[in-house]
Amino acid sequence: MNISSLQHTFQANRPNSAAFFERAKHTISGGVNGNLRYFAPFPIIFEKADSACLIDIDGHRYVDYLLSYGALMLGHAHPEILAAAQRTWSEQGTSSFGATHPLELEMTDELLALYPSFDQVRFTNSGLEATLFALRLASAYTGKTHIAKFEGHYHGAHDHVLQSVNPVADRAGESSSPHAVPDSFGAPDYYRRHSIILPFNDWEACERILTEKAAVTSAVIMEPMLSGYIAADHSFMQNLRELTTQLGIVLIFDEVKTGFRIELGGAQAFYGIEPDLTALGKVVGGGFPIGVVGGKRRFMELSSPLRSDIRSEVVFHSGTFNGNPLSIAAGLATIRYLKQPGAFAEIVQNTNDLRKGIDALAKQYDLPFTTCGEGTIFNVLATEQPVRHYRDLRANHNQLRLALDFLLMENGVYSKPLNRFSLSAAHTKTEINATLDAFEKSFAALKQDPFV
Ligand SMILES: Cc1ncc(COP(=O)(O)O)c(C=O)c1O
């Protein structure tokens, strides 16, 4: 089999999605509201969701592992989230005050209890806005002009962090001294010139680069797990914490993917390390738009309007829907569900059972797939080499993984091609067994008619 034969089957089985996409692409740029949503020959058009499942406009049902890019930690329309959002809307009588309301402080208390690195927080509407604001705080605090970020790490769709997320190999330089390569046409060159790119999990190189560039580096921003599923060595994280403190560089953990997913307290709880600032998003909104910046008082308070009458001395932060009651109510319902004894551990257990099953099937069918991840997130890699650094992912046989994705979709499993897998409280043994069945059928098909 090859990708075109798989795409042919995909298309033949989804005439309604194909026809819809044909229409959509004329009036929505590329037919999608976000470039990452596209895949060839066309993305599936969904019309309904039900707990752990998605239903497309051709009537196919899939166990959903995309979960709105990991946001839906309790699955689609969990009854407690539905009730919280409906109750809040009817009791408070609005979807947005555009002003402070009591639920904001309830959420803040929950966050401060789960994330000991937080003294204060601010709410935003997305992860993008959270990383943007965290970087602005760092720049204000240090007065320095550059940021350091890791090759392969994603922090949302703003100019300064759209550097070397997915750099073309021939422009990316040596692995121990990566170059900044813009990920978007149109991002002003200023941002490339003010970006320092670090290799994830390579301590010797990071120590050298950061020491050399300390005078200009305001912040190191990082996904504490590369792409949400590749952990760094504990010693790497410990060294980074110590060196950034020593050099006066603000350490920002972008836990938009990993918050409430690696552990309830995020990857910072897993590593036992407190960053200076943290960006959260996804799960903390319970399926509604949100972002959070939390961290140490000395940074957070720079945005306080109580600080100074002189506007130029306050870090500006605002947003029409910041802290809107529906996102906060849904997020609070999610956190309270997950804090019940055993609730989070059960999702981790189901994730581990699924991973073990996939790994065993890959062995049984003698196919080079392995799972990699922590907590409730993992990915299926088409390589048997260990993956510790971003560039190790070059050994991943993307086309083979893509072939698996097309087969899985035909067998009722969706993570979006080449995407990681996230689990939720709605993924019970029934969904796990159905997914393993889909993997078995897909692996058997790959064995019978090998991928070329
Ligand atoms: C680590 C990380 N940071 C930031 C973002 C951006 O969040 P949003 O899509 O809510 O803007 C994402 C989104 O996937 C992310 O994974």
The ligand as a MOL file (V3000), in Angstrom:
LIG
                    3D

  0  0  0     0  0            999 V3000
M  V30 BEGIN CTAB
M  V30 COUNTS 16 16 0 0 0
M  V30 BEGIN ATOM
M  V30 1 C 2.6700 24.3980 24.3250 0
M  V30 2 C 1.6710 25.3150 23.6780 0
M  V30 3 N 1.7600 26.6210 23.9060 0
M  V30 4 C 0.8640 27.4940 23.3930 0
M  V30 5 C -0.1550 27.0560 22.5790 0
M  V30 6 C -1.1280 28.0220 22.0080 0
M  V30 7 O -2.3660 27.8960 22.6180 0
M  V30 8 P -3.6760 28.4170 21.8630 0
M  V30 9 O -3.8900 27.5090 20.7060 0
M  V30 10 O -4.7400 28.3430 22.9110 0
M  V30 11 O -3.3790 29.8110 21.4430 0
M  V30 12 C -0.2830 25.6860 22.3130 0
M  V30 13 C -1.3510 25.1850 21.4490 0
M  V30 14 O -1.3870 24.0590 21.0260 0
M  V30 15 C 0.6560 24.7990 22.8710 0
M  V30 16 O 0.5870 23.4850 22.6480 0
M  V30 END ATOM
M  V30 BEGIN BOND
M  V30 1 1 1 2
M  V30 2 1 2 3
M  V30 3 2 2 15
M  V30 4 2 3 4
M  V30 5 1 4 5
M  V30 6 1 5 6
M  V30 7 2 5 12
M  V30 8 1 6 7
M  V30 9 1 7 8
M  V30 10 2 8 9
M  V30 11 1 8 10
M  V30 12 1 8 11
M  V30 13 1 12 13
M  V30 14 1 12 15
M  V30 15 2 13 14
M  V30 16 1 15 16
M  V30 END BOND
M  V30 END CTAB
M  END
